[in-house]
Amino acid sequence: MKRNGKKIVIIGGGIAGLSAAVYALKCGYEVEVLEMHDMAGGLAMSWRRGPYTFETCLHWLIGSKPDGEFNQVWKELVDLDKLTFVDPHEFVRIETEDGDTLRMYTNADMLEAELLRRAPQDIDAIHDFIHAIRTFGKFKLLDPAGGIAENWLNMLRDVPVMPLLMKLGKMSGKEYGARFADPLLRGFFATGDMGKLTALAMVLSLAWMNNHDAGYCIGGSQALIRLFEEKIAELGGTIRFNARVERVIVEEDRAIGVQLVGGEAIPADWVISAADGHATIYEMLGGRYVNDTIGKIYAESETFASYLQVSLGIARDLKEQPAMLTRVLGSPIVIDPGTELSSVGFRFFHFDPTSAPAGKTAVTSILPTRNYEYWEKLRSEDPQGYRAEKARVAEVVIDVLEGHLPGIRRSIEVMDVSTPATVIRYTGNWKGSQEGWIMPPGAGIKPYPNTLPGLDHFFLIGQWIMPGGGLPSGPMTARPAIKAICKRDRVAFEIEPEVHGQLTAAKG
Ligand SMILES: Cc1cc2nc3c(=O)[nH]c(=O)nc-3n(C[C@H](O)[C@H](O)[C@H](O)COP(=O)(O)OP(=O)(O)OC[C@H]3O[C@@H](n4cnc5c(N)ncnc54)[C@H](O)[C@@H]3O)c2cc1C
């Protein structure tokens, strides 16, 4: 690749930073990614404990279907065909303590039959729901940063989908769930952050699953991250680990580089922050480039909850279990001051042979909480109390699992608990948020500003500028930033796709 003589420094080696690195390298820039952790991925992470690997992030990857629309975006960056995807036929099984069970299938026909069997009283709402899943299967994602010129064809294709899209876009999950009398179905939409999000988020995800376009890749999110690392190395880029950026160096309102903790200054022609938005704006830039819009976003918008993750290495083959199980509890469990949960989710990773040796199963449970301050304070001021609380929560979760699989406790050979303090320590995400901003009803699918008022040669990318977050927010926010930089530098934005013969080079 011919270099154009300009350097881009990228703060953060999560999916967004890595996506920007590949786009920039393909356009001829010198690229250095600075990652504070000792490995890449950010929230797209797993960790090894004994013979088990515990995934935190990946449930589904939008764009997993070969030749699907978002698949083409991934393939501008990496050869996604190197990954093996699996599509569980049951998205989640929901059960009560007294054995009432609802199976949410990924296939719309099977889901419809299951729902009508279970809740005939909800026939109208079920038909509307399944109709929405099928209709959204035809929905073409627009380039959120593009104008009419980039989007006109997909806009045209989306005309028939638009009325339904607008209708569900205005409703929260809770409002949508209220259309069903069946308590489990109602709870599916209304529980936790899902109830606050636009209903569109869940229905669109189910539409992608029905299309086999939201699968899980064997090896989890780190398998995807490794493809990016390999591509960056192949294109001559650098990822520097244990490199924590303390501040963005600004001269006459122009970003000219960054300074690491320890004092080292790294000059650059452009600086992109793919790190936490709040820390970037208010710490690395000292809050000097904020207007009313940005101030209002950070003062008023709601973030996704943080979470504890209880991970269990179980010396039993649990392949008869669903990939995901939600256990609805008779009485709530206490996670921390202010957080009680009336249901607990489990993931049984029997479908991923890289997660455990044969005959054993990695099992995880994600427990949402907004009380990140409690966990941070406990960890720093009372390490013994912190360990004790983690052990208590693990016991509570194992008790819930015992209700589903009596006797399972005896087969647990590895136990690990991470908390919001872990998320903050390893990824720097504000309030330990799982995915940045909640996409509220009525907001539409559009990004927040990717520049700061009065600051030149600087861009923000990643989940903090794309409400709803998710791995696709990486390429979706990196692409327009690099494209805008290329435009300013009069460099052609021409991206050679990774799978030759299937795609034509993307211009513009
Ligand atoms: C439990 C859970 C489940 C999820 N499930 C899914 C799913 O099924 N599908 C999906 O698509 N998405 C899912 N997500 C969301 C997805 O993981 C995130 O939205 C996405 O990974 C965010 O990527 P990012 O690059 O914007 O941010 P991050 O991943 O947070 O990356 C930011 C990086 O910047 C680094 N950094 C921060 N500060 C500094 C600094 N000062 N100097 C240097 N480096 C710094 C961090 O260490 C980190 O590596 C899930 C997330 C969680 C937590």
The ligand as an SDF file (V2000), in Angstrom:
LIG
                    3D

 53 58  0  0  0  0  0  0  0  0999 V2000
  -22.4790   -8.1130   28.0730 C   0  0  0  0  0  0  0  0  0  0  0  0
  -22.4190   -7.5160   26.6840 C   0  0  0  0  0  0  0  0  0  0  0  0
  -23.0830   -8.1370   25.6430 C   0  0  0  0  0  0  0  0  0  0  0  0
  -23.0240   -7.6030   24.3650 C   0  0  0  0  0  0  0  0  0  0  0  0
  -23.6090   -8.2890   23.3260 N   0  0  0  0  0  0  0  0  0  0  0  0
  -23.4290   -7.8520   22.0640 C   0  0  0  0  0  0  0  0  0  0  0  0
  -23.8750   -8.6270   20.9570 C   0  0  0  0  0  0  0  0  0  0  0  0
  -24.3950   -9.7220   21.0950 O   0  0  0  0  0  0  0  0  0  0  0  0
  -23.6960   -8.1160   19.7000 N   0  0  0  0  0  0  0  0  0  0  0  0
  -23.1010   -6.9110   19.4860 C   0  0  0  0  0  0  0  0  0  0  0  0
  -22.9620   -6.5120   18.3290 O   0  0  0  0  0  0  0  0  0  0  0  0
  -22.6520   -6.1660   20.5180 N   0  0  0  0  0  0  0  0  0  0  0  0
  -22.7860   -6.6010   21.7880 C   0  0  0  0  0  0  0  0  0  0  0  0
  -22.3060   -5.8710   22.8480 N   0  0  0  0  0  0  0  0  0  0  0  0
  -21.8530   -4.4860   22.6130 C   0  0  0  0  0  0  0  0  0  0  0  0
  -20.4660   -4.3840   22.0410 C   0  0  0  0  0  0  0  0  0  0  0  0
  -19.5810   -5.2240   22.7300 O   0  0  0  0  0  0  0  0  0  0  0  0
  -19.9940   -2.9380   22.1770 C   0  0  0  0  0  0  0  0  0  0  0  0
  -21.0060   -2.0290   21.7780 O   0  0  0  0  0  0  0  0  0  0  0  0
  -18.7570   -2.6770   21.3020 C   0  0  0  0  0  0  0  0  0  0  0  0
  -17.8040   -3.6930   21.5180 O   0  0  0  0  0  0  0  0  0  0  0  0
  -18.1750   -1.2980   21.6350 C   0  0  0  0  0  0  0  0  0  0  0  0
  -17.0060   -1.0960   20.8930 O   0  0  0  0  0  0  0  0  0  0  0  0
  -16.1760    0.2710   20.9720 P   0  0  0  0  0  0  0  0  0  0  0  0
  -14.9510    0.0500   20.1950 O   0  0  0  0  0  0  0  0  0  0  0  0
  -17.0680    1.4150   20.6350 O   0  0  0  0  0  0  0  0  0  0  0  0
  -15.8390    0.4710   22.5280 O   0  0  0  0  0  0  0  0  0  0  0  0
  -14.9500   -0.4090   23.5210 P   0  0  0  0  0  0  0  0  0  0  0  0
  -15.1120   -1.8440   23.2250 O   0  0  0  0  0  0  0  0  0  0  0  0
  -15.2730    0.0570   24.8780 O   0  0  0  0  0  0  0  0  0  0  0  0
  -13.4580   -0.0190   23.1540 O   0  0  0  0  0  0  0  0  0  0  0  0
  -12.8330    1.1130   23.6790 C   0  0  0  0  0  0  0  0  0  0  0  0
  -11.3580    0.7870   23.8520 C   0  0  0  0  0  0  0  0  0  0  0  0
  -10.6750    1.9660   24.2470 O   0  0  0  0  0  0  0  0  0  0  0  0
   -9.7210    1.6220   25.2330 C   0  0  0  0  0  0  0  0  0  0  0  0
   -9.4490    2.8370   25.9990 N   0  0  0  0  0  0  0  0  0  0  0  0
  -10.3030    3.5030   26.8080 C   0  0  0  0  0  0  0  0  0  0  0  0
   -9.6970    4.5960   27.3230 N   0  0  0  0  0  0  0  0  0  0  0  0
   -8.4390    4.6110   26.8190 C   0  0  0  0  0  0  0  0  0  0  0  0
   -7.3290    5.4880   26.9850 C   0  0  0  0  0  0  0  0  0  0  0  0
   -7.3930    6.5600   27.7700 N   0  0  0  0  0  0  0  0  0  0  0  0
   -6.1810    5.2000   26.3230 N   0  0  0  0  0  0  0  0  0  0  0  0
   -6.0820    4.1060   25.5210 C   0  0  0  0  0  0  0  0  0  0  0  0
   -7.1000    3.2340   25.3560 N   0  0  0  0  0  0  0  0  0  0  0  0
   -8.2650    3.4960   25.9800 C   0  0  0  0  0  0  0  0  0  0  0  0
  -10.3990    0.5210   26.0230 C   0  0  0  0  0  0  0  0  0  0  0  0
   -9.4640   -0.2480   26.7480 O   0  0  0  0  0  0  0  0  0  0  0  0
  -11.1070   -0.2600   24.9320 C   0  0  0  0  0  0  0  0  0  0  0  0
  -10.2960   -1.2740   24.4080 O   0  0  0  0  0  0  0  0  0  0  0  0
  -22.3210   -6.4110   24.1300 C   0  0  0  0  0  0  0  0  0  0  0  0
  -21.6410   -5.7950   25.1830 C   0  0  0  0  0  0  0  0  0  0  0  0
  -21.6710   -6.3420   26.4360 C   0  0  0  0  0  0  0  0  0  0  0  0
  -20.8650   -5.7170   27.5350 C   0  0  0  0  0  0  0  0  0  0  0  0
  1  2  1  0
  2  3  1  0
  2 52  2  0
  3  4  2  0
  4  5  1  0
  4 50  1  0
  5  6  2  0
  6  7  1  0
  6 13  1  0
  7  8  2  0
  7  9  1  0
  9 10  1  0
 10 11  2  0
 10 12  1  0
 12 13  2  0
 13 14  1  0
 14 15  1  0
 14 50  1  0
 15 16  1  0
 16 17  1  0
 16 18  1  0
 18 19  1  0
 18 20  1  0
 20 21  1  0
 20 22  1  0
 22 23  1  0
 23 24  1  0
 24 25  2  0
 24 26  1  0
 24 27  1  0
 27 28  1  0
 28 29  2  0
 28 30  1  0
 28 31  1  0
 31 32  1  0
 32 33  1  0
 33 34  1  0
 33 48  1  0
 34 35  1  0
 35 36  1  0
 35 46  1  0
 36 37  1  0
 36 45  1  0
 37 38  2  0
 38 39  1  0
 39 40  1  0
 39 45  2  0
 40 41  1  0
 40 42  2  0
 42 43  1  0
 43 44  2  0
 44 45  1  0
 46 47  1  0
 46 48  1  0
 48 49  1  0
 50 51  2  0
 51 52  1  0
 52 53  1  0
M  END
$$$$
